[in-house]
Amino acid sequence: MVRQARALRTHDLIVDAAASEFLQRGFALANLQRVADRTGLTKGALYGHFQSKQALADALVAHLEEVLAEVLTTATQAADGTPVRLSRLVTAVAEQIEADARVRAGLRLVLEEGWNSGEAPQVLENIRGIAKQLAVHADQPEPAADLAVVVLLGAWVNSCWPDAAHLVRRVDDIRQLIPVLSGTEW
């Protein structure tokens, strides 16, 4: 039991170190030796937990997907009106990005993959799909869903994206400007 607990702590230590590495350098420039150095492990010990850089990236993306699935499920259960529901969705996702380096790293990885492939990452499609579902009673649900994703990602990128400090506040500031810019409420 002690050995298993220690292995889980080591696993978490590696994933956290990988999150920092991917956030700072992206997938292409990330280096497993630096991940090992951050943990104090040998590279061989790191390989005992993860067989490749891709396996580490996959673990971070899986964490992102798991966290966002929970947030998106909660968002669909809210009973408020469309603007409030969309605002809560964007804020809830921003809170997770701000609070969790693993989520930020996973998001960076899926965005990089999307930029490289020319296809929208599934995670963003999921957020957009839920936003569209929440905006079903809006005059234009598709643009409302797009706006929710743009506000979220725009605030993150504009916040010097690796650390996402104060992302929730930035999202809220942008959200409050939307009525001013459009002459309508959001």
N, C-alpha and C positions, 0 to 999 in steps of 0.2 A: 504494500500500500504506500509506504514511504517513497519507494522507487517510482511508482506511478505518479504520485503528486509532484515529485521533483521533475519528472519528464514533462508533465503538463506545464510547470513553471518555466522550464527551459523552452518549451514550444512557444509559450506566450512571449517570452523574452526575445526569441528569434523573430516572431511575427511583428512585434513592436519595433525592433531594430530594422526590419525590412520595410516597414511603413515609413520610417524616417528616411531611409535610403531612397525609396521610390519617390517620396515627396520631394526630396531635394534634387534628384537627378533624373527622374523618369525611368522608364523600363530600359531603354537602350543603353543608358550610361550607368545604370545601377550595377554594383559590383558585389558579389557574394563575399569576397574577402573583407570588404568594409562592413558588411552585415555581421560577419563573424567577429571582427574587431570590436564592433559596438557591444557585442554580447560578452566578450571575453572568452568565447569558445574558439576552438580550432575550426578550420573550414571543414575538416572531416567530421567533426561532431555536428556541425550544421547540416551536412549531407545526411547524417543519421536521422534527421527530422524531415528534411525537404530535399528531394533528389535533384532539384534544379531551380534556377531563378524563376522559371515559368511556374513551377509548383508554388513558390512563395507568392508570386503575383496572383495566382489562382486563389490562394487562401484569402488574400486581401479582397479580391473581387467578390468571393463568396460571402465574406463578412459584410461588405457593402450591400449585397443583394438581400441578405438576411435582415439587416437593420432596416433597410428601406421597405421591404415587404411588410414588416410590422407597422411602420409609420403609415404606409399607404392603406393598409387594412383599417387602421384606426381612423384615418381620414374619411373613409367611405362610410363609417358608422355615425359621423356627426350629423346632427339634425338642423343645423343652422342654415341660413340663406346662402346663396351662391357666393357672394363676395366674402363673407366670413369664412366659409368652408375653404375657399381657395387660399385666403390669407393664412388660415391655420395650417393648411397643407404645406405651403411654402415655408412658413416659420418652423414647423416641425422638422422638415428636411434640413433646413438651415441649422437648427439646433444640433442635429446629429452630426452634420459636417463640422460644425464648430467644436463640438465636444470630443470627437473621436478621431484620432490620427489615422486609425485603420480605415475608417470610412473615407477620409480625405484621400488617402493613398489609393484605395480602391477606385474612387471617382477619377483621380488623375489617370490611373491605368486604363479605365474604360474610355475616357475621353481621348487619350493618346491613340488607343486602338481604333476608335471611331475616326479620328483625323487621318490616320494612316490608311484605313480601309475605305473611307468615303461614305461609311454607313453610320447612321445614328446608333449609339450604344443602346442596348436593350433596356438598361437601367433608366435612361432618359425617356425612352418610349413608354416605360411603365409609369414614370412620374407624369408624363404628358397625358397618358391614357386616363389615369385617375383624375387629373386636373380637368380633362374634358368631361369625364363622367360627373364631376362635381359642378361643372359649369353648364350642365345640360339645360338649365332654365335661363341661361344668359342669352342675350340676343345673338351672339356669335360665339358658341362654345369653343370652336377650334382656335380662333385668335386668343381667346381667354386662356386656354390651356398653353398655347405657345408663350404667352406673356408670363405665365407663372414660371415656366422653365427658364425664360430669358432673365427674369428678375433674380431668380435663385443663382443661376450660373454666372450672370453678369456681376452680381455682388461678390461672388466667390473669386472670380478672376480679378476683379478690381481691388480685392483686399490682399493682393500679393499672395496668391492662392496656397502656398504650402501650409501656412499656419491658420488661416481663416479666422484670425482674431476679430472679434466683434461682428461676425457675419450676421448674426440675428439682427443686430442693431442696423447694419447696412441694408439688409433686406427690408426691414420695417421703414427705414428712411426712404428707400426707393418706392416702396409700395404706397407710402403717403403722398408721393409726388405724382403718381399716376393720375389721380383725378384732376390735378392742376394742369397736367399736360394734355389730357384728353377731354376735359370738361365733363367727365362722368365719374361715377363712383366705381370703386373696385372692391 
